[in-house]
Amino acid sequence: MAETSVDQGGRNIWKVVRVAPENREVNSVYLEGSDEKFAARKAGQFASIMVMRPEGWSEAHPFTISGAPEDALLRLTIKKEGAFTSSVPDWKPGTQVKCTGPLGVFCRDIDSRPVIVMMAGGVGVTPFLSVLRHFAHIKAANRVTLFWGNKTLEDAFALDELGEMTRGLDLTVVHCLSREEDVQARFQPSFPRVLYEKGRLSADIFQRHGVGRDAAFYLCGPPPMMEAAVKELGPLGVEPSAVNQEKFSYAAPAR
C-alpha cells in the first residue's frame, strides 16, 4: 500500500483511488492510506471525512465504512443528499481526503450473535454490507436475515453480491418494496434465499420469515422508518431496548 502524508495537525491523509456508481443516486468511494486505527476497525463502523478543495478542506461529514475490515482499501458508500454528497462522482483519483475514525459501536460483538436480524432502510444497509462482507471473509456460521426496505428494487444495490452471499453464508435477504406491484416477479429460482415482499417492514413480514424474539436485532435507516420498524417488532415480543439502532440520515456538517 502506498504511503500517505500527515498534515501538520497530525491527522491522516488518504487519497481517492476510484469512485464507482452503485445506482443512480449512490456511489462507492475507495480510499488508499495507512493508519493503524483504521487497520483495526470493526465491521459497521464509520469515518468522518473532509475533502481537499481548491479553497482548502471541506467541512466534515460522517459516512459508514461499507467494506469489510479485512479490505486493503477503505470503502465508503454514499447517497446523494446535498451539495457535498452530490459532488462525490466528481472526485478524481488522487484527491486528498482527511479521515477521522473509525467511529461508532453499532455492530459491536455482532460476530458472537448466533442468530441475527438486520433491518435496513435505503442506504442504511451500508453497515450491514460491511458486516456481511466481513462474515464472507471469515466464513461465519451465524444465521442472518436481512430485511431491506426500498421503494423499488432499482433503489437497491450490490444485488448480485448479496445473492452470492446467500450461497456462501447462512443468509436470507428479504427485499421489502413499497412501490412495486408484482414483487414476486422479481424472484429468481437460482437464488432461493433472496425473497421479496410488497410494502414496508411489518410484523406480518417478520413473522412470515421466522423472526423470533431471541434473535439479536440491528436497525439502521431514516428515523421515521426506524420508529415504525421498532413498533412492528412489538407484536413479536421484542422490546425497543433490545434493538440496536443507528440513525442513518443526512446530518448538518460538523463544525
C-alpha positions in Angstrom: 0.0 0.0 0.0 1.3 3.5 -0.8 2.5 5.7 2.0 0.3 8.7 2.9 1.3 12.0 4.3 0.0 13.5 7.5 -0.8 17.2 7.8 0.6 19.5 10.5 -2.4 18.7 12.7 -1.3 15.1 12.8 -4.5 13.8 11.1 -4.2 11.2 8.5 -4.5 12.0 4.8 -5.9 9.4 2.4 -6.3 9.5 -1.4 -9.1 8.6 -3.7 -8.4 5.6 -5.8 -11.7 5.5 -7.6 -15.4 6.3 -7.4 -17.8 3.6 -8.6 -21.5 4.1 -9.1 -23.8 1.7 -7.3 -27.0 3.1 -8.8 -28.3 6.5 -10.0 -28.0 8.0 -6.5 -25.4 6.0 -4.7 -21.6 5.8 -5.2 -18.8 4.0 -3.5 -15.5 5.8 -2.9 -12.4 3.7 -2.5 -9.6 5.3 -0.4 -6.0 4.4 -0.1 -4.0 5.2 3.0 -2.1 3.9 6.1 -3.5 4.3 9.6 -3.2 1.7 12.3 -6.5 2.8 13.8 -8.4 2.0 10.6 -6.5 -1.2 10.1 -8.0 -2.3 13.4 -11.6 -1.2 12.5 -14.6 -3.3 13.2 -17.4 -4.1 10.7 -20.2 -1.4 10.8 -18.1 1.5 12.0 -18.0 4.9 10.2 -15.5 7.6 9.4 -15.7 11.4 9.4 -14.1 12.8 6.2 -13.0 16.1 4.8 -12.1 16.5 1.1 -9.4 18.8 -0.2 -10.8 21.6 -2.5 -9.1 24.5 -4.2 -10.1 26.7 -1.3 -9.0 24.2 1.4 -10.5 21.4 3.4 -14.3 21.0 3.2 -16.5 20.6 6.2 -16.5 17.2 7.9 -19.2 14.6 7.1 -19.7 11.1 8.6 -20.2 8.0 6.4 -20.3 4.3 7.1 -17.3 2.2 6.0 -19.2 -0.3 3.8 -16.3 -2.5 3.0 -15.0 -5.4 5.2 -12.4 -4.6 7.9 -10.2 -7.1 6.0 -10.2 -4.9 2.8 -7.0 -3.1 1.9 -8.9 0.0 0.7 -11.3 2.0 2.8 -14.7 1.9 1.1 -17.4 4.4 1.8 -20.8 4.1 0.1 -22.6 7.5 -0.2 -26.0 8.6 -1.3 -26.5 12.0 -3.0 -28.4 14.1 -0.4 -26.9 17.5 -0.5 -24.1 19.6 -2.2 -21.3 17.6 -0.6 -22.6 14.2 -1.3 -23.6 15.2 -4.8 -20.0 16.1 -5.6 -18.8 12.6 -4.9 -18.9 11.4 -8.5 -16.6 14.3 -9.5 -13.9 13.3 -7.1 -10.8 12.4 -9.1 -8.1 9.7 -8.4 -5.5 11.3 -6.1 -8.0 13.7 -4.4 -6.9 14.1 -0.8 -9.3 13.0 1.9 -8.7 13.6 5.6 -10.2 10.7 7.7 -11.1 10.7 11.4 -12.1 7.4 13.0 -13.0 4.6 13.0 -16.1 5.7 15.0 -19.2 4.0 16.4 -20.1 0.8 18.2 -23.3 0.0 16.3 -22.4 -3.6 15.4 -20.1 -4.3 18.3 -19.9 -8.0 19.2 -22.1 -9.0 16.3 -19.7 -11.8 15.4 -20.8 -13.6 18.7 -24.5 -13.4 17.9 -25.7 -16.8 16.6 -29.0 -15.5 15.2 -29.1 -12.0 13.7 -31.9 -9.9 12.3 -30.8 -6.9 10.2 -33.3 -4.2 9.3 -32.3 -1.5 6.8 -33.9 1.4 5.1 -32.3 2.5 1.8 -28.6 3.4 2.1 -28.9 2.4 5.8 -27.9 -1.0 4.6 -24.2 0.0 4.4 -23.2 -1.1 7.9 -24.8 -4.4 7.2 -22.9 -4.8 3.9 -19.7 -4.2 6.0 -20.7 -7.0 8.4 -21.8 -9.4 5.7 -18.6 -8.8 3.7 -16.7 -9.5 6.9 -18.7 -12.7 7.5 -17.8 -13.8 4.0 -14.1 -13.3 4.7 -14.2 -15.3 7.9 -16.8 -17.9 6.6 -19.1 -17.1 9.5 -21.7 -19.6 10.6 -24.1 -17.0 12.1 -27.7 -17.3 10.9 -28.7 -13.9 9.4 -31.8 -12.5 7.9 -31.5 -9.1 6.2 -34.8 -7.1 5.7 -34.1 -4.3 3.3 -36.7 -1.6 2.6 -36.7 0.4 -0.6 -39.3 2.0 -2.9 -38.3 -0.2 -5.8 -35.6 -2.7 -6.5 -33.8 -0.1 -8.6 -33.1 1.8 -5.4 -31.1 -1.1 -4.1 -27.6 -2.0 -5.0 -25.0 -4.8 -4.5 -27.7 -7.2 -5.5 -25.5 -9.8 -7.3 -23.1 -9.7 -4.4 -25.8 -10.3 -1.8 -27.3 -13.1 -3.9 -23.9 -14.9 -3.9 -23.6 -14.3 -0.2 -26.8 -16.3 0.4 -25.0 -19.3 -1.2 -21.8 -19.0 1.0 -23.4 -17.8 4.3 -26.4 -18.8 6.3 -28.1 -15.7 5.0 -31.6 -14.9 3.8 -32.3 -11.5 2.1 -35.8 -10.1 2.2 -36.4 -7.1 -0.1 -39.4 -5.1 1.1 -40.6 -2.9 -1.8 -43.2 -0.3 -1.1 -43.9 0.9 -4.7 -43.8 -2.2 -6.8 -47.0 -4.1 -7.5 -45.8 -7.6 -8.6 -42.8 -8.1 -6.3 -42.9 -11.9 -6.8 -42.0 -11.4 -10.4 -38.6 -10.4 -9.0 -37.9 -13.9 -7.5 -35.2 -15.9 -9.2 -35.2 -19.7 -8.5 -31.4 -19.7 -8.8 -31.3 -17.6 -5.6 -34.0 -19.2 -3.4 -32.9 -17.3 -0.3 -33.4 -13.9 -1.9 -37.1 -13.1 -1.3 -39.5 -10.3 -2.0 -42.3 -8.7 -0.1 -44.6 -5.8 -1.0 -44.8 -3.0 1.4 -42.7 -1.7 4.3 -41.3 -3.8 7.2 -44.2 -5.1 9.2 -45.0 -7.6 11.9 -46.6 -9.9 9.3 -43.5 -9.9 7.2 -41.3 -10.6 10.2 -43.4 -13.5 11.3 -43.6 -15.0 7.8 -39.8 -15.1 7.7 -39.4 -16.7 11.1 -38.2 -13.8 13.2 -38.1 -14.7 16.9 -37.6 -12.6 20.0 -34.4 -14.4 20.9 -32.5 -13.0 17.8 -30.1 -10.1 18.0 -31.7 -7.1 16.3 -29.9 -4.4 14.4 -31.8 -1.5 12.7 -30.4 1.3 10.5 -32.3 3.8 8.3 -34.1 7.1 8.2 -35.6 7.9 11.6 -39.3 7.5 10.6 -38.6 4.1 9.1 -36.8 3.1 12.3 -39.6 4.2 14.6 -42.1 2.2 12.5 -39.9 -0.9 12.5 -39.5 -0.9 16.2 -43.3 -0.7 16.7 -43.8 -3.6 14.2 -41.4 -5.8 16.3 -43.7 -5.2 19.4 -46.2 -8.0 18.5 -43.3 -10.4 18.4 -42.4 -9.6 22.0 -39.3 -7.6 21.1 -38.7 -4.7 23.4 -37.4 -1.4 21.9 -34.4 -1.6 24.2 -33.5 -5.0 22.6 -33.0 -3.3 19.2 -29.6 -1.9 18.4 -30.2 1.3 16.4 -28.1 3.5 14.2 -29.9 6.5 12.6 -28.9 7.0 9.0 -29.9 10.4 7.8 -28.1 13.4 6.3 -26.8 15.5 9.2 -25.6 19.0 9.4 -21.8 19.3 8.9 -19.6 19.0 11.9 -18.1 22.3 12.9 
